[in-house]
Structure formats: structure tokens, C-alpha cells
Amino acid sequence: MSEPKNEFCLAVPAVPAWLEAVDEHSLDVYAHLGFRVVEEIQVGVGEFNPRGEFEASGTGIPLYAMMSE
């Protein structure tokens, strides 16, 4: 999170920031920084497992759309 763009978005409350987290660890990190989950979806259902590896009957990859306000 040391990129200037990210620091700017977090430092200026009037600027909404949007991101996508793809695992529980990232979800927790961004929630701690003030982001909230807007939507949770599964992508690649029936094609990939949660680690992004091909699996014909996989549950897909979780995607958490998050936003700071």
C-alpha cells in the first residue's frame, strides 16, 4: 500500500476508492484500512478452485468488490 495513488485515496476522505480483493487476507487488510464490501461474487465457477487453479468442478475464485468513502 505504499504507492502514492493509494496513499492519496486513503488520505483524502472525499475521494472514493474502489478495489477488488481476491482472498480473505486481502479482505481483512482492506477492511482494517476502512474499505467495506459492496458485493461478493464467485468468478470461474466450474472451471477454477479458490487458488485460481484449473479444476473442472471448482467453486470459483472469490472476488470482493470494496469501496472506501
N, CA, C and O atoms as a Tinker XYZ file with bonds, in Angstrom:
   276  protein
     1  N      0.817000   -1.201000    0.000000    73     2
     2  CA     0.000000    0.000000    0.000000    64     1     3
     3  C      0.859000    1.262000    0.000000    63     2     4     5
     4  O      0.395000    2.316000    0.435000    81     3
     5  N      2.076000    1.179000   -0.469000    73     3     6
     6  CA     2.928000    2.359000   -0.412000    64     5     7
     7  C      2.912000    3.177000   -1.698000    63     6     8     9
     8  O      3.622000    4.179000   -1.789000    81     7
     9  N      2.128000    2.783000   -2.687000    73     7    10
    10  CA     2.056000    3.560000   -3.917000    64     9    11
    11  C      1.392000    4.902000   -3.634000    63    10    12    13
    12  O      0.409000    4.952000   -2.895000    81    11
    13  N      1.912000    6.004000   -4.210000    73    11    14
    14  CA     1.343000    7.336000   -3.956000    64    13    15
    15  C     -0.151000    7.428000   -4.231000    63    14    16    17
    16  O     -0.876000    8.082000   -3.481000    81    15
    17  N     -0.624000    6.781000   -5.297000    73    15    18
    18  CA    -2.049000    6.840000   -5.629000    64    17    19
    19  C     -2.885000    6.271000   -4.486000    63    18    20    21
    20  O     -3.888000    6.870000   -4.097000    81    19
    21  N     -2.483000    5.125000   -3.949000    73    19    22
    22  CA    -3.228000    4.504000   -2.858000    64    21    23
    23  C     -3.197000    5.367000   -1.607000    63    22    24    25
    24  O     -4.217000    5.525000   -0.935000    81    23
    25  N     -2.040000    5.925000   -1.289000    73    23    26
    26  CA    -1.935000    6.789000   -0.116000    64    25    27
    27  C     -2.833000    8.011000   -0.262000    63    26    28    29
    28  O     -3.458000    8.439000    0.709000    81    27
    29  N     -2.903000    8.575000   -1.461000    73    27    30
    30  CA    -3.760000    9.731000   -1.709000    64    29    31
    31  C     -5.221000    9.375000   -1.474000    63    30    32    33
    32  O     -5.935000   10.113000   -0.795000    81    31
    33  N     -5.671000    8.260000   -2.023000    73    31    34
    34  CA    -7.077000    7.866000   -1.883000    64    33    35
    35  C     -7.445000    7.618000   -0.426000    63    34    36    37
    36  O     -8.557000    7.933000   -0.002000    81    35
    37  N     -6.525000    7.060000    0.333000    73    35    38
    38  CA    -6.813000    6.795000    1.738000    64    37    39
    39  C     -6.719000    8.057000    2.585000    63    38    40    41
    40  O     -7.390000    8.163000    3.611000    81    39
    41  N     -5.898000    9.011000    2.172000    73    39    42
    42  CA    -5.686000   10.224000    2.958000    64    41    43
    43  C     -6.747000   11.289000    2.719000    63    42    44    45
    44  O     -6.926000   12.175000    3.555000    81    43
    45  N     -7.450000   11.221000    1.597000    73    43    46
    46  CA    -8.435000   12.241000    1.243000    64    45    47
    47  C     -9.820000   11.605000    1.298000    63    46    48    49
    48  O    -10.228000   10.952000    0.338000    81    47
    49  N    -10.558000   11.779000    2.406000    73    47    50
    50  CA   -11.848000   11.115000    2.575000    64    49    51
    51  C    -12.876000   11.446000    1.495000    63    50    52    53
    52  O    -13.772000   10.640000    1.245000    81    51
    53  N    -12.773000   12.597000    0.854000    73    51    54
    54  CA   -13.769000   12.988000   -0.142000    64    53    55
    55  C    -13.601000   12.244000   -1.461000    63    54    56    57
    56  O    -14.457000   12.347000   -2.340000    81    55
    57  N    -12.518000   11.499000   -1.609000    73    55    58
    58  CA   -12.254000   10.781000   -2.851000    64    57    59
    59  C    -12.581000    9.307000   -2.642000    63    58    60    61
    60  O    -11.850000    8.614000   -1.935000    81    59
    61  N    -13.673000    8.808000   -3.246000    73    59    62
    62  CA   -13.972000    7.384000   -3.097000    64    61    63
    63  C    -12.921000    6.545000   -3.822000    63    62    64    65
    64  O    -12.427000    6.935000   -4.880000    81    63
    65  N    -12.589000    5.410000   -3.254000    73    63    66
    66  CA   -11.639000    4.491000   -3.872000    64    65    67
    67  C    -12.290000    3.123000   -3.980000    63    66    68    69
    68  O    -12.969000    2.675000   -3.056000    81    67
    69  N    -12.081000    2.467000   -5.104000    73    67    70
    70  CA   -12.669000    1.164000   -5.392000    64    69    71
    71  C    -11.549000    0.165000   -5.560000    63    70    72    73
    72  O    -10.538000    0.483000   -6.186000    81    71
    73  N    -11.693000   -1.039000   -5.020000    73    71    74
    74  CA   -10.707000   -2.088000   -5.236000    64    73    75
    75  C    -11.389000   -3.438000   -5.209000    63    74    76    77
    76  O    -12.550000   -3.560000   -4.818000    81    75
    77  N    -10.653000   -4.448000   -5.630000    73    75    78
    78  CA   -11.156000   -5.815000   -5.618000    64    77    79
    79  C    -10.160000   -6.684000   -4.874000    63    78    80    81
    80  O     -8.990000   -6.752000   -5.249000    81    79
    81  N    -10.614000   -7.344000   -3.830000    73    79    82
    82  CA    -9.786000   -8.273000   -3.066000    64    81    83
    83  C    -10.170000   -9.686000   -3.488000    63    82    84    85
    84  O    -11.341000   -9.964000   -3.742000    81    83
    85  N     -9.180000  -10.581000   -3.563000    73    83    86
    86  CA    -9.474000  -11.930000   -4.036000    64    85    87
    87  C     -9.204000  -13.020000   -3.005000    63    86    88    89
    88  O     -9.255000  -14.206000   -3.331000    81    87
    89  N     -8.919000  -12.631000   -1.769000    73    87    90
    90  CA    -8.777000  -13.642000   -0.724000    64    89    91
    91  C     -9.110000  -13.030000    0.638000    63    90    92    93
    92  O     -9.217000  -11.813000    0.788000    81    91
    93  N     -9.268000  -13.906000    1.610000    73    91    94
    94  CA    -9.679000  -13.462000    2.947000    64    93    95
    95  C     -8.639000  -12.535000    3.588000    63    94    96    97
    96  O     -9.001000  -11.585000    4.283000    81    95
    97  N     -7.366000  -12.805000    3.359000    73    95    98
    98  CA    -6.324000  -11.952000    3.941000    64    97    99
    99  C     -6.435000  -10.531000    3.401000    63    98   100   101
   100  O     -6.423000   -9.571000    4.172000    81    99
   101  N     -6.544000  -10.393000    2.085000    73    99   102
   102  CA    -6.683000   -9.058000    1.483000    64   101   103
   103  C     -7.943000   -8.372000    1.986000    63   102   104   105
   104  O     -7.938000   -7.173000    2.266000    81   103
   105  N     -9.013000   -9.133000    2.099000    73   103   106
   106  CA   -10.273000   -8.591000    2.599000    64   105   107
   107  C    -10.076000   -7.983000    3.987000    63   106   108   109
   108  O    -10.530000   -6.870000    4.252000    81   107
   109  N     -9.403000   -8.709000    4.863000    73   107   110
   110  CA    -9.158000   -8.217000    6.223000    64   109   111
   111  C     -8.263000   -6.980000    6.232000    63   110   112   113
   112  O     -8.518000   -6.032000    6.975000    81   111
   113  N     -7.218000   -6.988000    5.409000    73   111   114
   114  CA    -6.298000   -5.847000    5.351000    64   113   115
   115  C     -7.041000   -4.593000    4.923000    63   114   116   117
   116  O     -6.924000   -3.551000    5.568000    81   115
   117  N     -7.808000   -4.686000    3.835000    73   115   118
   118  CA    -8.506000   -3.506000    3.327000    64   117   119
   119  C     -9.646000   -3.067000    4.248000    63   118   120   121
   120  O     -9.919000   -1.873000    4.368000    81   119
   121  N    -10.310000   -4.022000    4.893000    73   119   122
   122  CA   -11.353000   -3.659000    5.861000    64   121   123
   123  C    -10.729000   -2.868000    7.016000    63   122   124   125
   124  O    -11.323000   -1.908000    7.506000    81   123
   125  N     -9.548000   -3.269000    7.440000    73   123   126
   126  CA    -8.842000   -2.553000    8.510000    64   125   127
   127  C     -8.509000   -1.119000    8.084000    63   126   128   129
   128  O     -8.434000   -0.221000    8.922000    81   127
   129  N     -8.310000   -0.910000    6.784000    73   127   130
   130  CA    -7.989000    0.423000    6.260000    64   129   131
   131  C     -9.234000    1.255000    5.954000    63   130   132   133
   132  O     -9.127000    2.368000    5.438000    81   131
   133  N    -10.417000    0.715000    6.272000    73   131   134
   134  CA   -11.637000    1.494000    6.111000    64   133   135
   135  C    -12.471000    1.172000    4.885000    63   134   136   137
   136  O    -13.466000    1.848000    4.622000    81   135
   137  N    -12.083000    0.147000    4.124000    73   135   138
   138  CA   -12.889000   -0.254000    2.974000    64   137   139
   139  C    -14.010000   -1.164000    3.449000    63   138   140   141
   140  O    -13.860000   -1.882000    4.438000    81   139
   141  N    -15.125000   -1.132000    2.748000    73   139   142
   142  CA   -16.241000   -2.028000    3.079000    64   141   143
   143  C    -16.610000   -2.832000    1.840000    63   142   144   145
   144  O    -16.434000   -2.371000    0.713000    81   143
   145  N    -17.124000   -4.037000    2.060000    73   143   146
   146  CA   -17.522000   -4.900000    0.952000    64   145   147
   147  C    -18.824000   -4.377000    0.362000    63   146   148   149
   148  O    -19.803000   -4.179000    1.081000    81   147
   149  N    -18.831000   -4.155000   -0.942000    73   147   150
   150  CA   -20.016000   -3.704000   -1.660000    64   149   151
   151  C    -20.732000   -4.915000   -2.262000    63   150   152   153
   152  O    -21.961000   -4.983000   -2.274000    81   151
   153  N    -19.942000   -5.865000   -2.758000    73   151   154
   154  CA   -20.521000   -7.065000   -3.351000    64   153   155
   155  C    -19.489000   -8.182000   -3.331000    63   154   156   157
   156  O    -18.293000   -7.940000   -3.495000    81   155
   157  N    -19.961000   -9.406000   -3.129000    73   155   158
   158  CA   -19.102000  -10.585000   -3.195000    64   157   159
   159  C    -19.615000  -11.475000   -4.318000    63   158   160   161
   160  O    -20.798000  -11.810000   -4.365000    81   159
   161  N    -18.720000  -11.855000   -5.218000    73   159   162
   162  CA   -19.109000  -12.739000   -6.318000    64   161   163
   163  C    -18.080000  -13.850000   -6.466000    63   162   164   165
   164  O    -16.959000  -13.738000   -5.970000    81   163
   165  N    -18.459000  -14.906000   -7.139000    73   163   166
   166  CA   -17.556000  -16.001000   -7.479000    64   165   167
   167  C    -17.364000  -15.965000   -8.993000    63   166   168   169
   168  O    -18.346000  -15.976000   -9.735000    81   167
   169  N    -16.136000  -15.923000   -9.457000    73   167   170
   170  CA   -15.861000  -15.967000  -10.889000    64   169   171
   171  C    -15.192000  -17.296000  -11.220000    63   170   172   173
   172  O    -14.458000  -17.847000  -10.400000    81   171
   173  N    -15.445000  -17.804000  -12.409000    73   171   174
   174  CA   -14.835000  -19.054000  -12.845000    64   173   175
   175  C    -15.423000  -20.290000  -12.197000    63   174   176   177
   176  O    -14.742000  -21.309000  -12.083000    81   175
   177  N    -16.686000  -20.220000  -11.768000    73   175   178
   178  CA   -17.339000  -21.371000  -11.141000    64   177   179
   179  C    -17.383000  -22.523000  -12.145000    63   178   180   181
   180  O    -17.750000  -22.329000  -13.304000    81   179
   181  N    -17.011000  -23.712000  -11.698000    73   179   182
   182  CA   -16.984000  -24.882000  -12.562000    64   181   183
   183  C    -15.715000  -24.986000  -13.394000    63   182   184   185
   184  O    -15.558000  -25.932000  -14.166000    81   183
   185  N    -14.804000  -24.022000  -13.246000    73   183   186
   186  CA   -13.563000  -24.034000  -14.020000    64   185   187
   187  C    -12.315000  -23.916000  -13.155000    63   186   188   189
   188  O    -11.267000  -24.457000  -13.507000    81   187
   189  N    -12.415000  -23.205000  -12.015000    73   187   190
   190  CA   -11.245000  -22.963000  -11.179000    64   189   191
   191  C    -11.568000  -23.184000   -9.708000    63   190   192   193
   192  O    -12.721000  -23.082000   -9.287000    81   191
   193  N    -10.522000  -23.491000   -8.929000    73   191   194
   194  CA   -10.693000  -23.571000   -7.479000    64   193   195
   195  C    -10.349000  -22.206000   -6.880000    63   194   196   197
   196  O     -9.905000  -21.321000   -7.611000    81   195
   197  N    -10.539000  -22.013000   -5.584000    73   195   198
   198  CA   -10.288000  -20.695000   -4.984000    64   197   199
   199  C     -8.850000  -20.189000   -5.126000    63   198   200   201
   200  O     -8.610000  -18.990000   -4.990000    81   199
   201  N     -7.895000  -21.077000   -5.395000    73   199   202
   202  CA    -6.498000  -20.666000   -5.591000    64   201   203
   203  C     -6.213000  -20.250000   -7.032000    63   202   204   205
   204  O     -5.090000  -19.860000   -7.353000    81   203
   205  N     -7.225000  -20.331000   -7.905000    73   203   206
   206  CA    -7.052000  -19.943000   -9.300000    64   205   207
   207  C     -6.510000  -21.051000  -10.179000    63   206   208   209
   208  O     -6.117000  -20.806000  -11.319000    81   207
   209  N     -6.486000  -22.263000   -9.660000    73   207   210
   210  CA    -6.002000  -23.411000  -10.422000    64   209   211
   211  C     -7.171000  -24.070000  -11.149000    63   210   212   213
   212  O     -8.281000  -24.139000  -10.622000    81   211
   213  N     -6.909000  -24.558000  -12.377000    73   211   214
   214  CA    -7.965000  -25.217000  -13.143000    64   213   215
   215  C     -8.487000  -26.423000  -12.377000    63   214   216   217
   216  O     -7.722000  -27.255000  -11.890000    81   215
   217  N     -9.808000  -26.494000  -12.284000    73   215   218
   218  CA   -10.485000  -27.616000  -11.643000    64   217   219
   219  C    -11.885000  -27.678000  -12.236000    63   218   220   221
   220  O    -12.699000  -26.783000  -12.011000    81   219
   221  N    -12.163000  -28.723000  -12.985000    73   219   222
   222  CA   -13.418000  -28.821000  -13.735000    64   221   223
   223  C    -14.660000  -28.608000  -12.876000    63   222   224   225
   224  O    -15.659000  -28.080000  -13.365000    81   223
   225  N    -14.618000  -29.001000  -11.635000    73   223   226
   226  CA   -15.789000  -28.815000  -10.763000    64   225   227
   227  C    -15.499000  -27.795000   -9.658000    63   226   228   229
   228  O    -16.105000  -27.845000   -8.587000    81   227
   229  N    -14.579000  -26.879000   -9.920000    73   227   230
   230  CA   -14.166000  -25.911000   -8.905000    64   229   231
   231  C    -15.269000  -24.951000   -8.496000    63   230   232   233
   232  O    -16.209000  -24.700000   -9.250000    81   231
   233  N    -15.138000  -24.426000   -7.302000    73   231   234
   234  CA   -16.135000  -23.486000   -6.771000    64   233   235
   235  C    -15.927000  -22.067000   -7.270000    63   234   236   237
   236  O    -16.763000  -21.195000   -7.030000    81   235
   237  N    -14.821000  -21.826000   -7.964000    73   235   238
   238  CA   -14.549000  -20.494000   -8.488000    64   237   239
   239  C    -13.660000  -19.690000   -7.561000    63   238   240   241
   240  O    -13.278000  -20.148000   -6.483000    81   239
   241  N    -13.341000  -18.495000   -7.996000    73   239   242
   242  CA   -12.468000  -17.595000   -7.257000    64   241   243
   243  C    -13.333000  -16.515000   -6.612000    63   242   244   245
   244  O    -14.116000  -15.859000   -7.299000    81   243
   245  N    -13.198000  -16.325000   -5.290000    73   243   246
   246  CA   -13.987000  -15.272000   -4.653000    64   245   247
   247  C    -13.459000  -13.894000   -5.053000    63   246   248   249
   248  O    -12.251000  -13.690000   -5.165000    81   247
   249  N    -14.353000  -12.983000   -5.260000    73   247   250
   250  CA   -13.984000  -11.608000   -5.593000    64   249   251
   251  C    -14.819000  -10.690000   -4.716000    63   250   252   253
   252  O    -16.049000  -10.736000   -4.746000    81   251
   253  N    -14.147000   -9.861000   -3.938000    73   251   254
   254  CA   -14.822000   -8.934000   -3.040000    64   253   255
   255  C    -14.661000   -7.523000   -3.586000    63   254   256   257
   256  O    -13.558000   -6.976000   -3.572000    81   255
   257  N    -15.729000   -6.940000   -4.060000    73   255   258
   258  CA   -15.697000   -5.550000   -4.512000    64   257   259
   259  C    -15.803000   -4.681000   -3.265000    63   258   260   261
   260  O    -16.746000   -4.808000   -2.485000    81   259
   261  N    -14.814000   -3.789000   -3.087000    73   259   262
   262  CA   -14.753000   -2.979000   -1.871000    64   261   263
   263  C    -14.619000   -1.502000   -2.225000    63   262   264   265
   264  O    -14.102000   -1.147000   -3.284000    81   263
   265  N    -15.090000   -0.657000   -1.328000    73   263   266
   266  CA   -15.047000    0.781000   -1.556000    64   265   267
   267  C    -14.785000    1.509000   -0.250000    63   266   268   269
   268  O    -15.288000    1.121000    0.805000    81   267
   269  N    -13.992000    2.568000   -0.332000    73   267   270
   270  CA   -13.836000    3.450000    0.822000    64   269   271
   271  C    -14.639000    4.702000    0.537000    63   270   272   273
   272  O    -14.812000    5.088000   -0.619000    81   271
   273  N    -15.120000    5.325000    1.570000    73   271   274
   274  CA   -15.938000    6.523000    1.365000    64   273   275
   275  C    -15.340000    7.701000    2.079000    63   274   276
   276  O    -15.890000    8.801000    2.023000    81   275
